[in-house]
Each structure stands twice: as C-alpha cells, then as structure tokens.
Amino acid sequence: MTIITLRDVETNEKVIVRSVIDPVARKDKKGNLQIIQVHKWLYDESDDFVDEELYGALSNGKVGMYVSLQYVIMKIEN
C-alpha cells in the first residue's frame, strides 16, 4: 500500500491519500471466474475515493509533482 502526502496549494493544508486494492470478480466467456485487482485511491481521513482523473498522476507521481491544479506531492511512502 502506497501512502502519499499532498499539499493543497490554496490552503497549504496536508492531505493524505492511500492506495488500496479492490478485487472484482468476473466471469469470462467460458464461465470461468476471474478475480481482477483494481487499484484505487482513498483519502485517509474520510475513506472517500479520490477522483479517478487523479489515479494516473498518483500512481506515477514523484515528490514535487503537481497532481492537479490543487495538489502537489510532498511525500511518498511505500
């Protein structure tokens, strides 16, 4: 699980998000069950999901990188 500390550039507040794996079960054309691991991001404080638009930036982010116009990455922990 990856934990990222973001800084809100408008309010200067720290926001922590964490990655989670949400397994999804699906049947293929032959009727076999497949379990797919879907990576998602949650706000640590509220357990609400982060907007999916930010998933790519969070997954490939580096310290100092802007995730959106609102957030910049301050710290990444694995």
C-alpha positions in Angstrom: 0.0 0.0 0.0 1.4 3.4 -1.0 0.7 6.5 1.1 1.1 9.9 -0.4 1.1 13.2 1.4 -0.3 16.1 -0.7 -0.3 19.8 0.0 -3.3 21.9 -1.0 -1.7 24.8 -2.8 -4.6 27.2 -1.9 -4.9 26.4 1.8 -1.4 25.0 2.5 -3.1 22.0 4.3 -1.7 18.5 4.1 -3.9 15.8 2.6 -3.0 12.1 2.9 -4.2 9.6 0.3 -3.5 5.8 0.2 -3.8 3.2 -2.4 -6.0 0.1 -1.9 -6.7 -2.9 -4.0 -10.4 -3.5 -4.7 -10.8 -7.0 -6.1 -13.5 -7.5 -8.7 -14.8 -11.0 -9.7 -15.9 -11.5 -13.3 -16.9 -14.5 -15.4 -15.1 -14.9 -18.7 -16.8 -16.2 -21.9 -16.2 -19.8 -20.8 -17.8 -19.3 -17.5 -14.6 -19.3 -15.5 -14.3 -16.9 -12.6 -11.5 -14.3 -12.8 -10.5 -12.0 -10.0 -9.1 -8.7 -11.1 -7.2 -6.4 -8.7 -8.3 -2.8 -9.3 -6.1 -0.2 -7.7 -7.9 2.7 -6.2 -7.0 5.7 -4.1 -8.7 6.9 -0.9 -8.5 10.0 1.2 -7.0 8.7 4.5 -9.1 11.0 6.8 -12.6 10.3 5.3 -12.1 7.0 3.3 -13.8 8.7 0.3 -12.5 7.8 -3.1 -10.2 10.2 -4.9 -11.4 11.4 -8.3 -10.4 8.7 -10.9 -8.9 11.5 -13.0 -6.1 11.7 -10.5 -5.3 8.0 -10.3 -2.7 8.1 -13.0 -0.8 11.1 -11.6 -0.9 9.5 -8.1 0.3 6.1 -9.3 3.2 7.6 -11.3 3.9 10.6 -9.2 7.1 12.0 -7.8 7.8 14.3 -4.9 7.3 17.9 -6.1 5.0 17.0 -8.9 1.6 18.6 -9.3 -1.2 16.0 -9.2 -3.8 18.7 -10.2 -4.0 22.4 -10.1 -4.9 22.0 -6.4 -2.4 19.4 -5.1 1.4 18.9 -5.1 3.1 15.8 -3.9 5.1 16.3 -0.7 6.0 12.8 0.4 5.6 9.2 -0.9 5.8 6.1 1.3 5.6 2.5 0.2 
